Amino acid sequence: MRPHPRPRALAVTAAACALTVTVAGCSGTAKSHAQDDAKDAARNAEASPAEASPDAPLKKGLKLAFVPKQINNPYMTVVDKGGIEAAEEFGGRGKEVGPSDAKASSQVSYINTLTRQRQDAILLAANDPDAVCGPLKAAMQQDVKIVTYDSDAGEDCRHLFINQAGSEDIGRGLVKDMAEQLNYKGDIAILSATRNATNQNTWIEIMKDELSKPKYKDMKLVTTAYGDDVDQKSFQETQGLLKTYPDLKGIISPTTVGLAAAARYVSGSGYKGKVTLGGLGTPDQMRKYIKNGTLEQFSLWDASKLGYLGAYAAAALSSGQITGKEGEKFTAGKLGQYTIGKDGEVVLGPPTVFDSGNIDDFDF
């Protein structure tokens, strides 16, 4: 992605014998559990080696599965396609599977199936960190490497998190962009995805913190609405926001589905030119709204590179080059070398601001 001049720098179970069971039966059960525990310990030791082997070659034939928030999300499609293409580069096989909705538990069955299929790595954009954590831990016990991207599942539920950009850069950047367009005055609202999306909630908290600074004293966040990353619901939520808050001056949508739906509504309404929109979107989705004046700018990163980086990170884990510890380094093909940060986070890079001056330079 061409840099923009304004870059914005996430047990072993105890077996107890019932009193009615004979001693012989107890002994047999204990032996069985001991054998199982030994097998589990061996698997876990293999899955989490104490030391990385940085010079180890990437294994051939690695099987990588991408599980997006929802299978029909245009942004997720671009991300996963980038990862699948990366897998082909290093002689692996990538595929995309997942639910058609972004509900909290909708990804669980896919994770379980992929674990049974013995995928080398599962790459997941989590809808709900609590819902997927158990299945991910079970996969890790089977030596499946877990890499989250876009939206994390929690440090103890994966090996690495590929963050599209620093959360501080995204959250504070979205507020600053909106404030500059509104001359730091007016009521605003946030149109988010799902209530439990890790990345959305992190950015929203950072946005609130930014808005608490004295220079935003004449700006007020009136509410946060949730479109669940569903186009029609996000469209309706936009309509509801503008009717409920007639003095609303701006809407920030940190989700590509939400921003596109908000722009579609505003573009065909009397609010066009009166309400400022901002947030995260893809150039292909937002191009027509930039050109017809519905909004002036929006932000994102190169979505295909996010998936590409995730695939190489998964391959490095599966090949033993890295274990997920802070400070370890790996090479992500044409993107170059990356260093694992705190809590297993790898950051793709700063977001880019798209506007009428550069949007035709991008195609994704």
N, C-alpha and C positions, 0 to 999 in steps of 0.2 A: 504494500500500500504506500502511495506517495505521501510523505509527511505533509501535514497542513501547517501553515505558519502559526497556528494557534493550538498546539497539542496540549492536552490536559495530563500535565505531569501528575481472596475469602478466600467359659469357666468349666472349667471341668466340673461337671455336676456330681454331687455327692450321692452315692447310692445307699439308701438305708433299708435294712431288712425289717419287714413287719414282724411283730412278735409271733404271729401264727406260722411263719415260715420256718422250716427246719434248718438246722445248722448246715447240713449238706447243701441245701438250696442257697443259703447265704454265701457259702464259700464259692459256689459256682458263679454266682452273680458278680461277686467281687473280682474274680479272676477275669471274667469277660470285660468288665469295666476297665480293669487295669490294662488289658490288651488294647482296648479302644483308645484309652487315654494316651498310651504310648504312641499309637499311630497318629493321633491328633497332634501330639507334641512334635513328632517328626515332620508332619506336614507343615506345621507352623514355623518350625525352624527353617525348612526349605523355602517357605513363602517370604520370610523376613530374615535374610542372611545378615550376620553381624557386620560384615564388611562388603563394600562395593568393589567391583572389578572394572574400573574405568576403561581399561583397554580391551575388554571383552567385545567381540564382534556382535552385531545385532543378529539374532537368530533368524533363520529363514523359515517361512511357512507359519509365522505367528498368526493366530486368529484373534481379531479385534472386533468387538461389537459395540456400536454406538446406540445408546438409549436416550433419545431427546425428551424434552418435556412433553411434546406431542408430535406425532409423526407428520402432521400436515402443516406445521409451522414453517413458513418460508425461510425465516432466519435460521432455524435449526437445520433445515435441509441443506443450506449453504455450508454451515459449520461441519456437518457430518460428511458431506461430499468432499470437503477439504481433507478430512481425516482418512477417508477411504482411499483417496488418491495418494496420500502419504504412505499408507500401508503398501500400496503397489510399488512405490519407489524402493522400499527396503525388502521386497520379496514376501510381504505378508498378505493377508486377506482381511478386508474390512467389510462390515455390513451394518445397516441401520435397521433397527427394529424398535417398536414401541407403541404406546397407546395413541388413540385418536383424540383423547381428551387430556387435560392437565390436572386431573383430580389427584388428591394426596396419595391414594393407594394404588393408582392405576399402573405404576411402573413395577410393582412388586412381582407379579407373575412373570414378567419378562426377565427380571434379574434371576429368579429361581430357575427358569428354563435355560438361560444362558449358562448358569452354573452347572446344571446337569449336562449340558453340551460340552463342558470342559473348554470353554473359551480361554485363551491365554490372558485376555484382559477385557474388562467391561468399562466403557467410558460413559458416564452418566451425567445428565443435567437434571439435578434433583428437583422435583416438584415440592417435596416435603421431606426435610432431613430426618424427622422422627420415623416416618413411615418406611423409608428405605434402609435405615441403618441396620436393622436386624438381618435382612437378606444379604446386605453387602458384607457384613461380618461373616456370615456363613460361607459366602463365596471366597472370602480371603482365607478361610480355614481350608479351603480346597485348592489353595495356591493359585487362585485367580487374582490377577492384579487389578486394583480398582483405581481409576482416575476419574475424578469429577471435573466438569468444565461448566462454565457459565454460572451455575448455581450449585453451591457446595452441599455436601451431606454430613459434614462434621469430621473433625480430625481423626477420630478413632474408628471411622467407618470407611476409610479409603487410604490409599498410599500417597496420592498427590491431588492437589486441586489446581487446575489450570485456570487462572483468573484472566479474563479478557483485558482488564486494565485495573490499575489500583482503585480500590473502592473510594478512597478519598478524592481522587481525581474525578471520578464519575459523579459522585454525589454533589460535591462542591461546584464542579464545573457546570452542571445542569442549572443550579440555582444562579450562579453568576451570569450565565448566558441569558436566562429569563430576566434577571434584574436589569441587565444592561438594556434590553429591549423595552422594558417598562419604565425606564428611568427611576428604578427603585421605588415604585409606588403602585399599590393596588392589591386586591385580593387574588390569591391563586389557589389552585387545587392540584392534587396529584391523582393521576389515573394509573393504577398499578396492575399487576397481573394477578396471581393468586395470593391469598392472605399469608400463606406459609412459605412462599418462595424466599430462600435464604438471601439471594443477591438483591432482590427487590427491597426486602426489609432492611438490609444493611445500608443500601443507598438512601432509603427514606430517612433513616435515623441520622445519617450524615447530612442530608438536606435540611432536616429540622435544626440540627446544630448550627449549620451555616446561617440559616435564617434568624437564629437567635442573636447574631452579631448586631451591634448598634447601627451599622450602615443599612440594615434592612428594616429599620424601625417602622417604615411606612408601608411595608409589605406584610401580608397576613396569609398564613396557610389556613384555609377554612375547613378543608376536609380531605380525606383520602378515599377514593373509590376503587373498586376492584372489578376488573373486566374478565378475570380468570384466563387471560390469554385466548379468549374467544372473540372473534371479530364482531359478531352481532351484539354480544353482550357489552363489549367495549364501546361500540357505537351507541347503544342505548344508555350506557352510563354517562357518556359525554353529553348526550341530550338531557339527561336528568340533572347533571351538574349545572348546566347553563340555565335550566329552568328554575332550579332550586336557589341558585345564587345569581340573581340578575346583575349584580355588580362585579361579577367575576371578570378579571382582566387577563388571566393566563392559566394554562393547564400544562403541567409537566408530566409526561408519560415515559417512565424509564423502561418501557417494553415495546418492542417493535410492532407487535400486534396492536397494542393500545394506541400508539401514536398514529399508525396508519388509519385506524378506525376513527380516531378523533378528527384527523384531517379530512377524511371522507365526509363526516357529518358537517363540519364547519364549512367545508368548501361549497356545499350545496345549501347553505343557510344564510340568514341575515347577519350571522355572527362573523362572517368572513371580513377581515380587515379591522374587526373590533376586539377580537379575542386572540391573544398571542399563544401559539403552541410551541412546545419544545420537548425534547426528550431523546430517545434512542430509536433509530430507524435504519433501514437499509436503503442505499441509493436507488435501487430499482423500484422499491415500494413508494418512496417519497419524491421521486423526481418530478412527477406531474404536479404535485402540491407546492413544490418549490417554484416551479415555472409559472403556475397560475396565481401565485401570491398568497396562498393559504397560510404558509409559514415561511420564515426567513432562513432558518437554519435548524439543524439537528446534529446529534453526535452518534458515533459508533466507532468500531474498530473493524479491521478486515476480518469478517466472519470466517472465511475459508482458512485463514491463517490460524485461527483459534483451534479448529479441528485438526489442522496439520500439526500444530505443536502438541496437541493432546496425543495424537497417534505416535509421534516419536518418543514422547515421555513414557507412554505405555510400553513401547518396544524396549526402551532403555531399562525399565523395571523388569520386564520379562526376560531380558538377556543378562541381568545381573550387573549392568553398568552402574546402576544406582539402586538405593534401597528406599529413598524418600527422605533421607536425613538432610537437615539444613546444611547448606554449604556444598553439597554435592553438585557436580556439573555434568551436563550431557549436551550432545550436539543434535539439534533438530533440523537436519537436512539443510535446505537453502536458507533457513532462518538463522543459522549459526548457533552459537553456544548459549546455554541458559544455566542459571544457578538456582538451586532450590532454596527458597527463603524460609522464614519462620512458619511453623505449623504445616510444613509440606506444601507451601504455596509457590507456584511459578506464575509470574506475570508476563503476559504477552507483550504489553507496551502501552503507551498512552493513547487515549481515544483521539479521534480526528473530528473536527467540526466540518460538516458539509453545508455548502450554500450554493447560490447560483453561479459563483465563480469557479467552483471545482467539481460540482456533482457529475458532470459529464465525463470526468476523468476516471470514473469508477463504474464497474459493471458486476454487481452481485446483489 
